[in-house]
Amino acid sequence: MTMPNAAREEIGGLNRLLVLALLALARAGAADEACRIAARGWSLLRHQHPREAERLTAVLHTLTREVRFKPPKQGETGHE
């Protein structure tokens, strides 16, 4: 079953809003949570909407760089 173009465009539009929200969440200091949400979104989209899933893959790569290269706050060692 193919999806009408209007529905596909709506999903794309919602996904772009999700991307903006995830980036804002990361900038606000919650990059880990943004990564988790992006991964869940990717899981929901990957089969029926691979192009939109790819968009979330790109965001995940951006967010993981943010998490990986973010210097620890004073007193944090990064080890538990």
Legacy VTK file of the C-alpha trace (Angstrom):
# vtk DataFile Version 3.0
C-alpha trace
ASCII
DATASET POLYDATA
POINTS 80 float
0.000 0.000 0.000
1.439 3.372 -0.991
0.882 6.475 1.027
-0.695 9.547 -0.573
1.747 12.401 -1.177
-0.078 14.667 1.281
0.394 12.193 4.139
4.039 11.659 3.192
4.586 15.435 3.218
2.898 15.723 6.612
5.164 13.046 8.067
8.164 14.820 6.571
7.023 18.126 8.049
6.493 16.602 11.481
9.881 14.938 11.302
11.576 18.246 10.469
9.879 19.778 13.521
11.108 16.846 15.603
14.649 17.462 14.355
14.456 21.132 15.375
13.112 20.156 18.800
15.861 17.560 19.280
18.566 20.060 18.412
17.043 22.603 20.817
16.877 19.950 23.532
20.561 19.158 23.005
21.505 22.855 23.112
19.608 23.101 26.396
21.928 20.484 27.878
19.917 17.302 27.344
21.785 15.777 24.413
21.544 12.253 25.840
17.764 12.477 26.027
17.634 13.968 22.527
19.622 10.956 21.264
17.222 8.528 22.908
14.210 10.265 21.371
15.848 10.402 17.935
16.633 6.678 18.119
13.024 5.875 19.027
11.821 8.017 16.133
14.218 6.272 13.766
12.877 2.911 14.912
9.315 4.004 14.149
10.152 5.368 10.685
12.803 3.019 9.330
10.569 0.570 7.457
7.772 2.717 6.051
9.624 6.055 5.764
13.317 5.344 5.173
14.074 8.873 3.926
12.754 10.359 7.164
14.602 7.716 9.180
17.770 8.799 7.368
17.129 12.374 8.517
17.048 11.148 12.113
20.245 9.161 11.506
21.967 12.396 10.508
20.658 14.109 13.641
21.869 11.215 15.787
25.355 11.597 14.332
25.265 15.316 15.126
23.962 14.728 18.633
26.451 11.982 19.456
29.313 14.283 18.469
27.821 16.810 20.889
27.697 14.213 23.656
31.138 12.762 22.894
33.018 16.053 22.662
31.199 17.948 25.362
33.758 18.752 28.045
32.829 17.488 31.508
31.520 20.001 33.989
33.735 20.910 36.902
33.827 17.983 39.302
32.629 15.442 36.701
35.017 12.756 35.593
32.719 10.886 33.233
33.371 7.690 35.212
30.948 6.244 37.699
LINES 1 81
80 0 1 2 3 4 5 6 7 8 9 10 11 12 13 14 15 16 17 18 19 20 21 22 23 24 25 26 27 28 29 30 31 32 33 34 35 36 37 38 39 40 41 42 43 44 45 46 47 48 49 50 51 52 53 54 55 56 57 58 59 60 61 62 63 64 65 66 67 68 69 70 71 72 73 74 75 76 77 78 79
